[in-house]
């Protein structure tokens, strides 16, 4: 490593050499912000074909008018550096703040309204029937990315968005950062292994099993999900439990993913009949999570994992 005085001297000498070489030489290197210098940067390669849940999607040119009908995809697009290419997002995409929110719906999409924006790529997490076919008939590429079942699938989706938008390096950087931070956080609380957890999607006791994305996060910590034993064949990973079942299982940790939608808190949970007998309630191991962060499988998953690591560090201690 160069010390500051030596580094300064080297910089001055280098500047003098470059100046002398450039005198009277029309081939001198252009300034770094010139168009010639910009041309030396590695440009995205198109056409490109990426794999999506609706099959292979080919993009002839780099898209610069993207519509995101997925709150998770919106977060990922901005994180990888594709924010300036995003033309519009759906009414559920509330992060980041600079996302151009519209009244477009990702759950009840209107093909005509979407096409009116003249997008050159539409990203969606849900196809209720007619969205993909309708846009493809209009020759508008659609990238369908269903809810990721686990972290590896989430990473793959981010990298797919990078390839589709010409932001490959940005996507790789985001994924690598996520992998490193999440792995470190999960390893930071080995004492949590074997503890039981109840994830609450709403005060009607809908939960999420280990077959879901959020369930895969709990598996990182070695937690045992009480929803797994109650999952029905038609629950799709999100069974509705009963208050009696939850009390009988007495989970060590309760995670509330309904703090915003339903104003649930540790205090409201403690007032539920019989819930004061639950280990998590008695020991104060109730995690109040942001609904959006806990339900999306994008870059902010790191924040949720960090919240869990912090909460699990003192598990079982009143």
MARMARDO-647548 format. One record per residue (C-alpha): residue in one letter; x, y, z. Coordinates in nm, 4 decimals, always signed. Example, Ala and Ser with C-alpha at 12.3 -4.5 7.8 and 13.67 -1.06 7.14 Angstrom:
<sites>
A,+1.2300,-0.4500,+0.7800
S,+1.3670,-0.1060,+0.7140
</sites>
This chain:
<sites>
X,+0.0000,+0.0000,+0.0000
X,+0.1326,+0.3481,-0.0891
X,+0.1545,+0.6049,+0.1885
X,-0.0219,+0.9347,+0.1158
X,+0.2942,+1.1440,+0.0374
X,+0.4325,+0.8796,-0.1946
X,+0.0946,+0.8259,-0.3603
X,+0.0644,+1.2009,-0.4223
X,+0.4119,+1.2149,-0.5766
X,+0.3336,+0.9241,-0.8072
X,+0.0107,+1.0928,-0.9154
X,+0.1935,+1.4188,-0.9994
X,+0.4648,+1.2401,-1.1974
X,+0.2063,+1.0387,-1.3874
X,+0.0154,+1.3553,-1.4750
X,+0.3343,+1.5195,-1.6086
X,+0.4167,+1.2163,-1.8210
X,+0.0689,+1.2039,-1.9677
X,+0.0755,+1.5771,-2.0388
X,+0.4093,+1.5573,-2.2200
X,+0.2906,+1.2622,-2.4274
X,-0.0201,+1.4511,-2.5313
X,+0.1533,+1.7699,-2.6492
X,+0.1332,+1.7972,-3.0250
X,-0.0276,+1.4530,-3.0505
X,-0.3783,+1.4445,-3.1977
X,-0.4159,+1.0832,-3.0854
X,-0.4028,+1.1683,-2.7167
X,-0.6549,+0.9816,-2.5009
X,-0.9936,+1.1591,-2.4721
X,-1.1279,+1.2663,-2.1347
X,-1.2964,+0.9924,-1.9344
X,-1.6429,+1.1414,-1.9838
X,-1.6172,+1.1638,-2.3609
X,-1.8300,+0.9587,-2.5966
X,-1.5222,+0.7734,-2.7184
X,-1.4407,+0.6648,-2.3641
X,-1.7985,+0.5582,-2.3113
X,-1.7761,+0.3313,-2.6130
X,-1.5030,+0.1291,-2.4418
X,-1.7500,+0.0169,-2.1733
X,-1.8918,-0.3305,-2.2154
X,-2.2351,-0.2912,-2.3739
X,-2.5214,-0.5344,-2.2995
X,-2.5519,-0.8079,-2.5599
X,-2.8839,-0.8458,-2.7375
X,-3.0815,-1.0299,-2.8572
X,-3.1023,-1.2431,-2.5461
X,-3.3275,-1.5299,-2.4438
X,-3.4093,-1.5902,-2.0770
X,-3.6116,-1.8600,-1.9054
X,-3.9275,-1.7539,-1.7218
X,-4.2267,-1.9317,-1.5741
X,-4.4085,-1.8748,-1.9034
X,-4.1233,-2.0347,-2.0983
X,-3.8310,-1.8849,-2.2921
X,-3.8586,-1.5107,-2.3543
X,-3.6527,-1.3447,-2.6283
X,-3.5693,-0.9745,-2.6250
X,-3.4302,-0.8395,-2.9505
X,-3.3067,-0.5147,-2.7953
X,-3.2367,-0.3824,-2.4476
X,-3.5763,-0.2741,-2.3061
X,-3.6096,+0.0878,-2.2005
X,-3.9844,+0.0962,-2.1326
X,-4.0457,-0.1699,-1.8680
X,-4.3708,-0.2197,-1.6785
X,-4.3500,-0.4164,-1.3543
X,-4.6677,-0.5734,-1.2235
X,-4.4756,-0.7387,-0.9394
X,-4.3782,-0.5529,-0.6224
X,-4.0856,-0.7900,-0.5759
X,-3.9637,-0.7434,-0.9329
X,-3.9921,-0.3666,-0.8956
X,-3.7565,-0.3732,-0.5969
X,-3.5163,-0.6002,-0.7807
X,-3.5162,-0.3907,-1.0987
X,-3.4183,-0.0774,-0.9110
X,-3.1600,-0.2641,-0.7034
X,-2.9761,-0.4022,-1.0079
X,-2.9606,-0.0652,-1.1824
X,-3.2581,-0.0915,-1.4182
X,-3.4615,+0.1798,-1.2465
X,-3.4272,+0.4312,-1.5306
X,-3.5683,+0.1712,-1.7696
X,-3.8857,+0.1277,-1.5641
X,-4.1738,+0.3149,-1.7253
X,-4.4517,+0.2188,-1.4825
X,-4.5283,-0.0182,-1.1947
X,-4.8447,-0.1599,-1.0433
X,-5.0413,-0.0172,-0.7510
X,-4.8745,-0.2529,-0.5002
X,-4.5172,-0.1532,-0.5859
X,-4.4489,+0.0947,-0.3063
X,-4.0702,+0.0564,-0.2882
X,-3.8413,+0.2262,-0.3713
X,-3.9966,+0.5708,-0.3378
X,-3.8899,+0.6738,-0.6894
X,-4.0833,+0.3890,-0.8543
X,-4.3419,+0.5375,-1.0967
X,-4.6571,+0.3979,-0.9343
X,-4.9771,+0.3786,-1.1411
X,-5.3242,+0.2346,-1.0891
X,-5.2339,-0.0733,-1.2937
X,-5.3196,-0.3971,-1.1146
X,-5.1014,-0.7034,-1.1011
X,-5.3838,-0.9157,-0.9613
X,-5.6519,-0.8090,-1.2105
X,-5.4391,-0.6894,-1.5017
X,-5.5972,-0.4985,-1.7885
X,-5.4132,-0.5884,-2.1089
X,-5.5444,-0.2850,-2.2958
X,-5.4371,-0.0438,-2.0204
X,-5.0927,-0.2030,-2.0017
X,-5.0456,-0.1938,-2.3786
X,-5.1404,+0.1745,-2.3750
X,-4.8066,+0.2523,-2.2144
X,-4.6301,+0.0961,-2.5144
X,-4.3897,-0.1134,-2.3056
X,-4.1129,-0.3218,-2.4574
X,-4.1118,-0.5589,-2.1566
X,-4.3693,-0.6485,-1.8919
X,-4.2671,-0.8319,-1.5747
X,-4.5376,-1.0042,-1.3715
X,-4.5650,-1.2403,-1.0756
X,-4.9161,-1.3589,-1.1509
X,-5.1109,-1.4578,-1.4587
X,-5.4795,-1.4837,-1.3733
X,-5.5487,-1.5914,-1.7284
X,-5.5245,-1.3774,-2.0386
X,-5.2369,-1.1509,-1.9366
X,-4.9496,-1.3408,-2.0961
X,-5.1469,-1.4536,-2.3999
X,-5.2988,-1.1105,-2.4513
X,-4.9677,-0.9261,-2.4411
X,-4.7901,-1.1850,-2.6524
X,-5.0577,-1.1428,-2.9197
X,-4.9630,-0.7755,-2.9213
X,-4.5962,-0.8790,-2.9534
X,-4.5109,-0.7376,-2.6105
X,-4.2588,-0.9610,-2.4304
X,-4.3795,-1.0847,-2.0911
X,-4.1515,-1.2179,-1.8190
X,-4.3560,-1.4175,-1.5674
X,-4.1842,-1.4841,-1.2344
X,-4.4046,-1.6715,-0.9885
X,-4.3400,-1.6487,-0.6162
X,-3.9976,-1.7974,-0.5491
X,-4.0147,-2.1145,-0.3355
X,-3.6742,-2.0558,-0.1771
X,-3.3696,-1.8300,-0.1732
X,-3.1942,-2.0013,-0.4629
X,-3.4973,-1.9417,-0.6827
X,-3.5082,-1.5781,-0.5704
X,-3.1430,-1.5323,-0.6644
X,-3.2095,-1.6900,-1.0030
X,-3.4989,-1.4522,-1.0687
X,-3.2832,-1.1494,-0.9947
X,-3.0141,-1.2753,-1.2317
X,-3.2802,-1.3373,-1.4973
X,-3.3976,-0.9771,-1.4641
X,-3.0370,-0.8689,-1.5026
X,-2.9973,-1.0623,-1.8268
X,-3.3332,-0.9445,-1.9640
X,-3.2643,-0.5770,-1.8944
X,-2.8948,-0.5606,-1.9777
X,-2.7893,-0.5268,-1.6151
X,-2.6045,-0.8554,-1.5716
X,-2.3251,-0.7203,-1.3525
X,-2.5674,-0.5272,-1.1333
X,-2.7737,-0.8392,-1.0757
X,-2.4683,-1.0484,-0.9960
X,-2.3530,-0.7881,-0.7442
X,-2.6919,-0.7831,-0.5719
X,-2.7112,-1.1620,-0.5540
X,-2.3572,-1.2008,-0.4227
X,-2.4202,-0.9378,-0.1565
X,-2.7445,-1.1073,-0.0535
X,-2.5827,-1.4503,-0.0344
X,-2.2947,-1.3262,+0.1787
X,-2.5037,-1.1222,+0.4218
X,-2.7763,-1.3834,+0.4631
X,-2.5298,-1.6671,+0.5178
X,-2.3434,-1.4651,+0.7799
X,-2.6634,-1.3653,+0.9597
X,-2.7961,-1.7219,+0.9646
X,-2.4695,-1.8506,+1.1073
X,-2.4653,-1.5848,+1.3779
X,-2.7349,-1.7499,+1.5932
X,-2.6636,-2.1249,+1.6100
X,-2.8552,-2.1480,+1.9375
X,-3.1872,-2.1032,+1.7571
X,-3.1772,-2.4457,+1.5922
X,-3.4706,-2.6634,+1.6926
X,-3.6872,-2.3787,+1.8177
X,-4.0445,-2.3759,+1.6858
X,-4.1916,-2.0846,+1.4919
X,-4.5379,-1.9630,+1.3939
X,-4.5559,-1.7184,+1.1024
X,-4.8772,-1.5165,+1.0999
X,-5.0078,-1.3747,+0.7732
X,-5.3246,-1.2421,+0.9348
X,-5.5261,-1.2569,+1.2558
X,-5.7372,-1.5264,+1.0885
X,-5.4343,-1.7536,+1.1481
X,-5.3279,-1.8115,+0.7903
X,-4.9646,-1.9167,+0.7993
X,-4.6796,-2.0323,+0.5723
X,-4.5101,-2.3717,+0.5652
X,-4.1502,-2.4652,+0.4902
X,-4.2510,-2.5140,+0.1251
X,-4.2803,-2.1363,+0.0825
X,-4.0149,-1.8705,+0.0425
X,-4.0577,-1.7355,+0.3938
X,-4.0482,-2.0916,+0.5256
X,-3.7124,-2.1465,+0.3580
X,-3.5774,-1.8458,+0.5480
X,-3.6755,-2.0057,+0.8792
X,-3.5007,-2.3253,+0.7731
X,-3.1762,-2.1268,+0.7461
X,-3.1900,-2.0813,+1.1228
X,-3.2887,-2.4422,+1.1851
X,-3.6344,-2.3441,+1.3069
X,-3.9207,-2.5969,+1.3134
X,-4.2323,-2.4569,+1.1466
X,-4.5547,-2.5518,+1.3278
X,-4.7562,-2.4956,+1.0076
X,-4.5892,-2.7929,+0.8378
X,-4.7840,-3.0523,+1.0370
X,-5.1136,-2.8764,+0.9654
X,-5.0657,-2.8230,+0.5939
X,-5.3421,-2.9638,+0.3769
X,-5.2991,-3.0928,+0.0252
X,-5.4877,-2.7952,-0.1184
X,-5.3343,-2.5259,+0.1037
X,-5.0606,-2.4374,-0.1431
X,-4.8150,-2.3824,+0.1377
X,-5.0440,-2.1380,+0.3178
X,-5.2742,-2.3314,+0.5529
X,-5.5219,-2.1727,+0.7896
X,-5.4472,-2.2810,+1.1441
X,-5.6701,-2.2495,+1.4482
X,-5.6092,-2.0596,+1.7669
X,-5.6403,-2.3820,+1.9630
X,-5.3780,-2.5548,+1.7492
X,-5.1317,-2.2682,+1.7873
X,-5.1799,-2.2619,+2.1642
X,-5.1328,-2.6375,+2.1848
X,-4.8111,-2.6187,+1.9817
X,-4.6860,-2.3312,+2.2001
X,-4.4279,-2.2018,+1.9484
X,-4.1031,-2.0583,+2.0807
X,-4.1184,-1.7719,+1.8308
X,-4.4117,-1.5850,+1.6762
X,-4.3520,-1.3716,+1.3678
X,-4.6216,-1.1177,+1.2893
X,-4.6377,-1.0325,+0.9193
X,-4.9670,-0.8502,+0.9721
X,-4.8494,-0.5446,+1.1635
X,-4.9429,-0.3002,+0.8848
X,-5.2459,-0.4594,+0.7267
X,-5.4123,-0.5654,+1.0490
X,-5.2359,-0.3642,+1.3209
X,-5.1227,-0.6727,+1.5088
X,-4.8602,-0.6260,+1.7792
X,-4.7087,-0.8191,+2.0677
X,-4.9705,-0.6527,+2.2884
X,-5.2700,-0.7577,+2.0778
X,-5.1379,-1.1134,+2.0557
X,-5.0924,-1.1364,+2.4318
X,-5.4609,-1.0463,+2.4768
X,-5.5879,-1.3374,+2.2684
X,-5.7641,-1.6013,+2.4801
X,-5.5171,-1.8575,+2.6113
X,-5.2190,-1.7122,+2.4250
X,-5.0478,-1.6026,+2.7444
X,-4.9621,-1.9723,+2.7888
X,-4.7571,-1.9788,+2.4664
X,-4.3790,-1.9845,+2.5147
X,-4.3201,-1.6992,+2.2686
X,-4.5706,-1.4767,+2.4469
X,-4.4463,-1.5640,+2.7955
X,-4.0832,-1.4991,+2.6990
X,-4.1458,-1.1979,+2.4773
X,-4.0196,-1.3705,+2.1627
X,-4.2657,-1.2033,+1.9274
X,-4.1208,-1.0503,+1.6121
X,-4.3096,-0.7574,+1.4624
X,-4.2161,-0.7593,+1.0934
X,-4.2955,-0.5241,+0.8079
X,-4.5695,-0.6909,+0.6022
X,-4.4119,-0.6058,+0.2669
X,-4.0573,-0.7067,+0.3529
X,-4.1792,-1.0363,+0.4988
X,-4.3892,-1.1183,+0.1922
X,-4.1504,-1.0310,-0.0906
X,-3.8560,-1.2365,-0.2119
X,-3.6297,-0.9596,-0.3365
X,-3.3219,-0.7709,-0.2121
X,-3.4871,-0.6566,+0.1116
X,-3.5014,-1.0166,+0.2280
X,-3.1674,-0.9337,+0.3891
X,-3.3503,-0.6901,+0.6192
X,-3.5937,-0.9595,+0.7271
X,-3.3148,-1.2092,+0.7920
X,-3.1322,-0.9448,+0.9967
X,-3.4473,-0.8846,+1.2007
X,-3.4818,-1.2572,+1.2664
X,-3.1148,-1.2934,+1.3613
X,-3.1451,-1.0095,+1.6100
X,-3.4662,-1.1513,+1.7564
X,-3.3358,-1.5071,+1.7805
X,-3.0151,-1.4005,+1.9530
X,-3.1983,-1.3831,+2.2842
X,-3.4588,-1.6527,+2.2295
X,-3.6007,-1.8055,+2.5467
X,-3.4775,-1.5248,+2.7685
X,-3.7549,-1.3193,+2.9298
</sites>
